[in-house]
Amino acid sequence: MSSESENRGQTIASGSVDSVLRAAKTIGWAMQAGVLMFLAVILGVLNKGWDGNAGILTAAGVVVGALMIVGHFVIPERIIRNQLQLAMKAGLLKQNAAGKESALTSLWFAGWITKVVMLEGAAMLNGVVLLQEESVVSLISVVVLLILISLSIPGRMTLEWWIQDRLQQMSMQTE
C-alpha cells in the first residue's frame, strides 16, 4: 500500500472530516433557508406585477453580487494559503497524519465559511433591493447566488480531495 493510499485511508477513517462536513452542510443549508424565507416574504409583500425597471439600487446589488461571485473564488483560497503557510512555519509538517488532517480540515472550513457568507450577504442585499425596486434582475441575482451556495456545499470526496491536494503541496514544498 502506498503512502498516498494510507493517507487516504486515514482521512476516510477520521471523525474530523465527518464533523466538519456535518457542520458545513448544516450551515450551508441554513444560509440558503434564510435567503429563501426572506425571498418568500419579499414575494408575498410585493404580490403584484413586475415593472421590470432596474434602478440604481438594482445596479448596485448586481455589481456587489458579481464582486462576491468573483471574490468567493479568490478570497477564501488566499486566506487558506496564508494560514497554511503560518501553520507550516509553526510545525504542521511535524505532526502525525491525524494532526495534519485536523489542521487542514479547520483551514478548509474557515475558507468555506468565508465563501458562503460572501454569497449569502450578496443574496440578502439583492433581496432587499428586490423589495425596494421590484426588479426581475434582483430576483435573478438572488437565484444565481442561491445556486452558487448550493454548489459550494461539500461532499465527502470534495473535502478529502482538498486535504489530499494540500498534503501533496506541503510535501512538494519540503522536497
HELIX and SHEET records of a PDB file:
HELIX    1   1 SER A    3  ALA A   13  1                                  11    
HELIX    2   2 GLY A   15  LEU A   46  1                                  32    
HELIX    3   3 ILE A   56  LYS A   89  1                                  34    
HELIX    4   4 LEU A   92  LYS A   94  5                                   3    
HELIX    5   5 ALA A   97  GLU A  133  1                                  37    
HELIX    6   6 VAL A  136  SER A  152  1                                  17    
HELIX    7   7 ARG A  156  THR A  174  1                                  19    
END                                                                             
